Amino acid sequence: MALCLLGEEKSESNIRLLEEAKSFFDKVYFAPISGVSIGMKDKFSIMHKSVDLTTFDAVFPRVPRRLYNYSYQLLSMFPPERFMAIPPVAFLIAAERFFLLTVLKKRGINVLNTKLARSPEAAYRLLDEVEFPVIIRVPGQKTGVVANKASEAKTIIGAISSLDHPVLLEEPVKNVASLYITEPEVLASVRKVSKEVDLIFGQGEMKKFKPDMETQDIALETARAMDSSVMRVDISLNGSPKVVNIELNPELTKPSGVSGVNIPRVIMKTVHENYKNHLEKPVLVKLFEDAKSVMRDVFNDKHLL
């Protein structure tokens, strides 16, 4: 049994994952995504140096958000019988956060109150529907600006729109819990504490946290909605729990220390178990599941999009 970990760099988290993987797989290989070459002649070839990545039994993608769209294209080229710890479609959906939240909302999952506008005029109209203070940011950017009243918001929106960017309006989040999922369970949880108003992407301080059943359930439902068994789900605890973001490539070292759980080991154990379950599925079932994944990407159906 051979595993390829496909990542950007050998970060501390990736090194720990590789070390833990050796306990479960016969061969473990790290392929930096920047060094992967793709060919399309008689068939797809996916190579790192002289190593054919399509020959590995299992692939675990660990790529940064800025490469999510590319990861979807790359991972979709692997043979359908190859086991993916995170399916290609998850990267396609998670590449843009507003789209991610709309997908989850269509699945009946409670998400952060977020509004998107493509023009300043449309954004100004949205100000009548929001409560202040409000966070204003550009899609895809972690930093946001806090507006405490409509006049401040209009100034910020005007500046953003002058650069031809769409505008996101979000309710502030004061209390965020990060749940680390290896479906079907929540393996660890931490809470982010900070004085920052824009806490979703702020640094803050991690503290050990025991989520209630409602918070655990929404995190697991999010993982199922993404068809992914490995991820971090960030949930606002302001009132009823609401999903504010997911991360398919989370940092694992610090939350392991805070929670007291060896997150990399549990993840690799789950990846190995899921790989074995994958082997037991008939080929026709695997092909059917792959076809469903592609159709979900294209059509706005009630199951995923």
HELIX and SHEET records of a PDB file:
HELIX    1   1 GLU A   12  ALA A   21  1                                  10    
HELIX    2   2 ILE A   33  GLY A   35  5                                   3    
HELIX    3   3 LEU A   53  THR A   55  5                                   3    
HELIX    4   4 ARG A   65  LEU A   67  5                                   3    
HELIX    5   5 TYR A   68  SER A   76  1                                   9    
HELIX    6   6 PRO A   88  ALA A   94  1                                   7    
HELIX    7   7 ARG A   97  LYS A  106  1                                  10    
HELIX    8   8 PRO A  120  LEU A  126  1                                   7    
HELIX    9   9 LEU A  127  GLU A  129  5                                   3    
HELIX   10  10 ALA A  150  SER A  162  1                                  13    
HELIX   11  11 MET A  213  ALA A  225  1                                  13    
HELIX   12  12 THR A  253  SER A  259  1                                   7    
HELIX   13  13 ILE A  263  LEU A  279  1                                  17    
HELIX   14  14 VAL A  283  VAL A  298  1                                  16    
SHEET    1   A 4 LYS A  27  PRO A  32  0                                        
SHEET    2   A 4 ALA A   2  GLY A   7  1                                        
SHEET    3   A 4 ALA A  58  ARG A  62  1                                        
SHEET    4   A 4 PHE A  83  MET A  84  1                                        
SHEET    1   B 3 VAL A  36  MET A  40  0                                        
SHEET    2   B 3 PHE A  44  HIS A  48 -1                                        
SHEET    3   B 3 VAL A  51  ASP A  52 -1                                        
SHEET    1   C 4 THR A 114  ALA A 117  0                                        
SHEET    2   C 4 VAL A 167  GLU A 170 -1                                        
SHEET    3   C 4 VAL A 134  ARG A 137 -1                                        
SHEET    4   C 4 VAL A 145  ALA A 147 -1                                        
SHEET    1   D 5 GLU A 205  LYS A 208  0                                        
SHEET    2   D 5 GLU A 185  VAL A 193 -1                                        
SHEET    3   D 5 VAL A 176  THR A 182 -1                                        
SHEET    4   D 5 VAL A 230  SER A 236 -1                                        
SHEET    5   D 5 LYS A 242  GLU A 247 -1                                        
END                                                                             
